[in-house]
Amino acid sequence: MPTYFLRLGYNGKRYAGFQVQANAVTIQGEVEKAIWTYLRQSISLTGSSRTDAGVHAVRNYFHFETELDLGDDLIYHVNAILPSDIALSGIFKVPEGSHARFDAESRSYAYNIYTAKDPFLVDRSWFYPFPMDLALLNEAAQCIVGEHDFTSFAKKRTQVHTHICTIKRSEWVRTPEGYRFEVEGNRFLRGMVRGLVATMVKVGRVQISVKEFKTILESKNLQLADFSAPAHGLFLMDVKYPEKWSEEYLGG
């Protein structure tokens, strides 16, 4: 059966996460409802990455299968039905059997922190009005590059078979507003980026050392990590697929 990918972005503030949940408003639920309203046909979507409640996305993907011949007109009509904080930006016909989650090679996230009170950043960044040592932040960030067991940074009730993830890039940068943590990996666990951010912030504040941060990582004990970084500072920036495949079917 023909397979399609949908690309979308969203402000996660009002939503209980990405994946459909009983008695909760979710990104997937809103998109499926809008597609049904337009097509009068139920479409079951599968997401590439499950963002938690309150987390935003610049580029995320769904895939679905249908015998219908669909094109860009679906984007226009479904966007007119969707709430203003969810926007579809592309529909792509891909090889049959393609999978938005399992065919992805990596995901990239950014976590934003602002240090001076700003009403326009309230829902999109963590207000943390304290100076931090950027060099120490980046020392801690380098500790997670490569393949590691991230049990210490995975919240409970995570239905996964392994806590091992491979991090390709991990870096803190200064921004006009404050700081941003950028990370790319093959997979991420529930709450993992927020746990890493909040714990590394303690390194940047010289409340714990880089050595202690590394010990937390190696301990596989989530009781030692800090998960206080709020969801609204986190953005799923992109999901990457094999380069040749992506260029041919997703436009690069």
C-alpha positions in Angstrom: 0.0 0.0 0.0 1.3 3.5 -0.8 3.2 5.1 2.1 3.3 8.8 2.9 5.4 10.9 5.3 3.9 14.1 6.8 6.3 16.8 8.1 5.0 19.1 10.9 6.0 21.6 13.6 4.2 22.5 16.7 4.1 24.5 20.0 3.7 21.8 22.6 2.4 24.0 25.4 -1.2 22.9 25.3 -0.6 19.2 24.6 -0.1 16.1 26.7 2.6 14.9 24.3 3.0 13.7 20.8 1.4 10.3 20.9 -2.3 9.6 21.2 -3.5 9.1 24.8 -6.9 8.3 26.2 -8.7 11.4 27.6 -5.8 13.8 26.6 -5.2 16.3 23.9 -2.1 15.3 21.8 -0.4 16.3 18.6 -1.2 13.0 16.9 -4.8 13.1 18.0 -5.3 16.7 16.6 -3.7 15.8 13.3 -5.6 12.5 12.9 -8.9 14.4 13.7 -8.1 17.1 11.2 -7.3 14.6 8.4 -10.5 12.8 9.1 -12.5 16.0 8.9 -11.0 16.7 5.5 -10.9 13.2 3.9 -13.8 11.7 5.8 -11.6 8.7 6.2 -9.7 7.5 9.2 -5.9 7.6 8.9 -3.6 6.0 11.5 -0.4 7.9 12.0 2.9 6.6 13.3 5.4 9.2 14.6 9.1 9.4 14.3 9.8 10.7 17.8 7.5 10.9 20.8 7.9 14.3 22.4 6.7 14.7 26.0 4.0 17.1 27.3 4.9 20.7 26.7 7.9 20.0 24.4 8.0 21.7 21.0 9.1 20.6 17.5 10.5 22.5 14.5 10.5 19.4 12.3 8.9 16.1 13.2 7.4 13.4 11.0 4.5 10.9 10.8 4.0 8.1 8.3 0.8 6.5 7.2 -0.5 4.2 4.5 -3.5 4.8 2.2 -4.7 3.9 -1.3 -5.7 7.6 -1.7 -3.6 9.7 -4.1 -2.6 12.6 -2.0 -0.6 15.8 -2.7 0.1 19.3 -1.4 -3.6 20.2 -1.4 -3.9 18.1 1.7 -1.4 20.3 3.5 -3.5 23.4 2.7 -6.8 22.0 3.7 -5.7 20.2 6.9 -3.7 23.3 8.0 -7.0 25.2 7.7 -8.6 22.8 10.2 -5.7 22.3 12.6 -5.3 24.6 15.6 -2.8 27.5 15.1 -0.1 25.9 17.2 0.3 22.9 14.8 1.4 23.3 11.2 2.0 20.7 8.5 4.8 21.7 6.1 5.1 18.8 3.7 3.6 15.5 2.4 5.9 13.1 0.7 5.2 9.8 -1.1 7.9 7.4 0.0 8.8 3.7 -0.8 6.1 1.3 0.5 6.9 0.1 4.0 9.0 3.1 4.9 8.8 3.8 8.7 9.1 7.3 10.2 10.6 6.0 13.4 12.7 2.9 12.4 14.2 4.4 9.2 15.4 7.6 11.0 19.2 7.7 11.5 19.2 10.5 14.1 17.2 13.1 16.0 18.5 16.5 17.1 17.3 18.6 20.0 17.9 22.1 21.3 17.3 23.3 24.9 17.1 27.1 25.4 17.9 29.1 28.5 17.4 32.8 29.0 19.0 34.8 31.7 17.2 38.2 31.7 13.4 38.4 32.2 11.7 38.5 28.8 7.9 38.0 28.4 8.3 36.8 24.8 10.4 33.8 25.9 8.2 32.6 28.8 6.8 29.6 26.9 9.9 28.8 24.7 12.8 28.9 27.1 13.9 28.2 30.7 14.3 31.4 32.7 17.5 30.8 34.7 19.0 34.2 35.8 22.4 32.9 37.0 25.8 33.0 35.3 27.3 29.7 34.2 30.8 28.6 33.1 30.5 27.7 29.4 33.7 25.8 29.4 32.6 23.6 32.2 29.2 23.0 30.5 31.0 21.8 27.4 33.3 19.6 29.4 30.2 17.9 30.8 28.6 17.8 27.3 31.6 15.9 25.9 31.2 13.2 28.5 28.0 11.9 26.8 29.4 11.7 23.2 29.6 8.2 21.9 27.7 5.1 23.1 26.5 5.1 26.7 23.9 3.6 29.0 21.6 6.6 29.9 19.6 4.9 32.6 20.5 7.7 35.0 18.8 10.2 32.7 15.7 8.2 31.7 12.5 8.7 33.7 10.6 5.7 35.1 7.8 4.0 33.1 9.9 4.1 30.0 8.9 1.2 27.8 12.2 0.4 26.1 14.3 -2.7 25.9 17.6 -0.8 26.2 18.9 2.5 27.7 21.9 2.6 25.4 22.0 5.5 23.0 24.7 6.9 20.7 25.3 10.6 20.9 26.9 12.1 17.8 27.1 15.7 18.9 26.7 17.5 22.2 27.5 21.2 22.7 26.6 24.3 24.7 26.6 27.7 22.9 26.1 31.2 24.1 23.1 33.0 22.6 21.9 36.6 22.8 19.3 35.5 25.4 21.6 33.1 27.4 22.6 29.6 26.6 21.5 26.7 24.2 22.3 23.0 24.5 22.4 21.2 21.1 22.5 17.5 20.9 22.1 14.9 18.2 21.8 11.1 18.7 20.4 8.0 17.2 17.7 7.8 19.9 16.6 9.5 23.1 14.8 8.2 26.2 11.9 9.8 28.0 13.0 12.9 29.9 16.7 12.3 28.8 17.5 15.7 27.4 15.9 17.6 30.2 17.7 15.4 32.7 21.0 16.0 31.0 20.4 19.8 30.8 19.4 20.3 34.5 22.3 18.1 35.7 24.8 19.9 33.4 23.5 23.3 34.7 24.7 22.2 38.1 28.2 21.7 36.6 28.0 25.2 35.0 27.1 26.6 38.4 30.0 24.7 40.0 27.6 22.9 42.2 29.0 19.6 41.1 32.2 18.8 39.1 32.6 17.3 35.7 33.9 14.2 37.4 30.8 14.0 39.5 28.6 14.4 36.4 30.4 11.5 34.7 29.9 9.4 37.8 26.2 10.1 37.6 26.1 9.0 34.0 28.0 5.8 34.9 26.0 5.0 38.0 22.8 4.1 36.1 20.9 5.6 39.0 18.3 8.2 38.0 18.0 9.3 41.7 21.3 11.1 41.2 20.3 13.2 38.2 18.3 16.4 38.2 15.2 16.6 36.1 14.1 20.1 37.0 14.6 21.7 33.5 11.0 22.5 32.3 9.6 21.0 29.2 8.9 24.3 27.4 12.6 25.0 26.9 13.0 21.8 24.7 12.7 21.7 21.0 12.9 18.7 18.6 14.8 20.4 15.8 14.9 17.7 13.1 14.8 14.0 12.3 17.4 12.8 9.8 16.9 9.9 7.4 19.5 8.3 5.1 20.9 11.2 2.9 20.3 9.7 -0.5 16.8 8.5 0.5 16.0 11.8 2.1 17.1 13.8 -1.0 15.0 11.7 -3.3 11.8 11.5 -1.3 11.8 14.3 1.3 13.5 17.0 -0.8 16.7 16.9 1.4 
